[in-house]
Amino acid sequence: RYPDPELLAYTLVALAERQQLPARDWFAFYNQAPELELRLTWVWCVGRNGDPSVRPELEGLLTDPNLRVRIKAVLALAALGDPACLPALQKMQADDPQGYARQAAAQAIEQLHAKAAPAAPAPGALHP
């Protein structure tokens, strides 16, 4: 039995903000929560927490039957910033039946590419 979902959601957000969320240990528990809003909060917090060890689990959510869960998984992967998730996002962009999900995947891919690109030198900067 799950405690009060609203209280759990606030606790998850607080732990994620402090990057103290035990994401890997609790992923299966929260991902199977019967309350959709709690699942959505969990997925968002996992991405916000910045723990790259949950990347495979987040990638698995890219095929979740619920569109909102898939979108949150895309956002969480983008927040992690790990380019290793690019193949999964590219597959979602090509295969997802929902245009909104494909668009979210495309934006996440663009965001990850932008993070990986070296910064351009400032105009007038001296080059070695």
N, C-alpha and C positions, 0 to 999 in steps of 0.2 A: 504494500500500500504506500502511496506517495503522500507526503505531507502537503500542506497548503501550497498549491502551485504558484500562487502570487508571491508568497514568502520565499520559495525556492528561487523564483526568477530574480528577485531583488538580491538574494545572496549570491547567485551566479554572476550577476552584473558586477557586484562589489568585488568579488574575487578576481574576475577578469580584468577589471580596471587596475588592480594591484598586481596583475600577472601572477596570481597565486592559485589559479584554478587547476585542480588535479585532473586535467582534461583526459589524458589517456586512461586513467584508472576508472573514470566514471562515464566514459563515452557510451557504452552499451546500455547502462542503466537509464540515462537521460534520453537517449535516442529512441528508446522503447516506451517512453512516457505516454500515457493515454491522452494527455492534454496537448493539443497541437501547439498552443501558445508557449507551453513550457519547452517543447522540442525546438521551436523556432528561436526562443531565447537562448537555449543551450548552444545551438549551432552558431549563432551570432557571437556568443561569448567565447566559444572555442577559437574562432578566428581572431577575436580581439585580444585573447590571451597570448597569442603569438607562439604557441608550442608547435613546432613543425612535426613532432612525432605523430600528430593526429591527421596528417595530410591524407594517408590512405583511407581512413574512415570518412573524411570529408569528401574525398573523390567518390566513394561509394554512394554518398547521398546525392550525387549528380543525376542518378537514375531513380530517385525516390518517386513514388506515385504522386506525391503532393507537390504541386508547382511551387508553393511558397517555401517548402523545405529545400527544393532544388536551388531556388534563387538565393536563399540564405547560405547554402553551401558554397555557391559561387562567390558571394560576398566574403565569406570566411576565408576561402582560398586566396582571394585577392588580398585580403588583409594580412595573411601569413607572408605573402610576397615571395614564395618559393617557386622559382621557375620550373621545378620538377613537376608541377601540376599542369603545365601547359598542354601536354598531350591529352589529358582528361578533359580539360576545358575546350580544346579544339574539337574533340569528339562530340562533346555536348553541343557545341556551336553548329556542327554539321548534322547531328542526328535528333536533337530534341524536337518533339512535335509542337511545342509552344514557341511562337515567335519571340515572346517576351524573354523566355529562358535563353534562347539563342542570342538575343541581343545582350543580355546580361553577361553571357559567356564571352562574347566578342569584346565587351568593355573591359572585362577582367583581363583578357589576353592583352589588350592594348595597355592596360595599367601595368601589367607585369613586364611587358617589353620596355615601357618607359622607365621603369625602375632599373632595369638591367642595362639600359643604354648609358654610355659614359656621358657625363655632363660636358656640354660644349664650352669652350673657353669664352670668357667675357670679351666683348668687342674691345679691341685695343690692348688686350692682355699680351704680355711678352711670352713668346713660345721658346722653349729650350732648344 
